[in-house]
């Protein structure tokens, strides 16, 4: 029979295999999630080199990534375009700082994500990825001005923990909504911004929020 001390030693050893530990016993990011972030990066074009820190073993030190220092899981991904029109009043600067490409479904591995901000970037796919609806712990989601043009996927209605949602667009007729039933499932929602989004009415007419 193992003593309590032996059990604790086994537990620490298990954690250090599952999530990397440094020499001081501090937990860093999980390998599965690190690989997921690298796959996400591979599908992006980054002219401003905003993701240049995304190298090495510890993704917890990467720009825009935050993790739970007790469990090693990624809980926050903030890649909002740093462009601020009040400081850099030029569309050219906005594009230079934006991320381009597609949102790789590898991000679905970040099961404990509670904050996701990918706003003001220019993603290549037409529709918001359905898999984002699998982030059950997500509380904050900002995908405003992301360049999406098709209807919002109803899978976003699965985000029952969501309290903040911003899908707004400065350019009308970009993002569309043809069914608002999914919004009724967001029981924790406190902030909603869908300005500039077009809603399909019966008969095919457009109504801009």
Secondary structure as GFF3:
##gff-version 3
##sequence-region A 1 209
A	DSSP	alpha_helix	4	18	.	.	.	ID=ss1
A	DSSP	beta_strand	19	21	.	.	.	ID=ss2
A	DSSP	beta_strand	27	30	.	.	.	ID=ss3
A	DSSP	alpha_helix	31	42	.	.	.	ID=ss4
A	DSSP	beta_strand	44	45	.	.	.	ID=ss5
A	DSSP	three_ten_helix	59	61	.	.	.	ID=ss6
A	DSSP	beta_strand	65	67	.	.	.	ID=ss7
A	DSSP	beta_strand	74	78	.	.	.	ID=ss8
A	DSSP	alpha_helix	91	97	.	.	.	ID=ss9
A	DSSP	beta_strand	100	101	.	.	.	ID=ss10
A	DSSP	three_ten_helix	105	109	.	.	.	ID=ss11
A	DSSP	beta_strand	115	117	.	.	.	ID=ss12
A	DSSP	beta_strand	122	123	.	.	.	ID=ss13
A	DSSP	three_ten_helix	130	134	.	.	.	ID=ss14
A	DSSP	beta_strand	140	142	.	.	.	ID=ss15
A	DSSP	three_ten_helix	154	158	.	.	.	ID=ss16
A	DSSP	beta_strand	164	166	.	.	.	ID=ss17
A	DSSP	beta_strand	176	177	.	.	.	ID=ss18
A	DSSP	three_ten_helix	181	185	.	.	.	ID=ss19
A	DSSP	beta_strand	191	193	.	.	.	ID=ss20
A	DSSP	beta_strand	198	200	.	.	.	ID=ss21
A	DSSP	beta_strand	206	208	.	.	.	ID=ss22
###
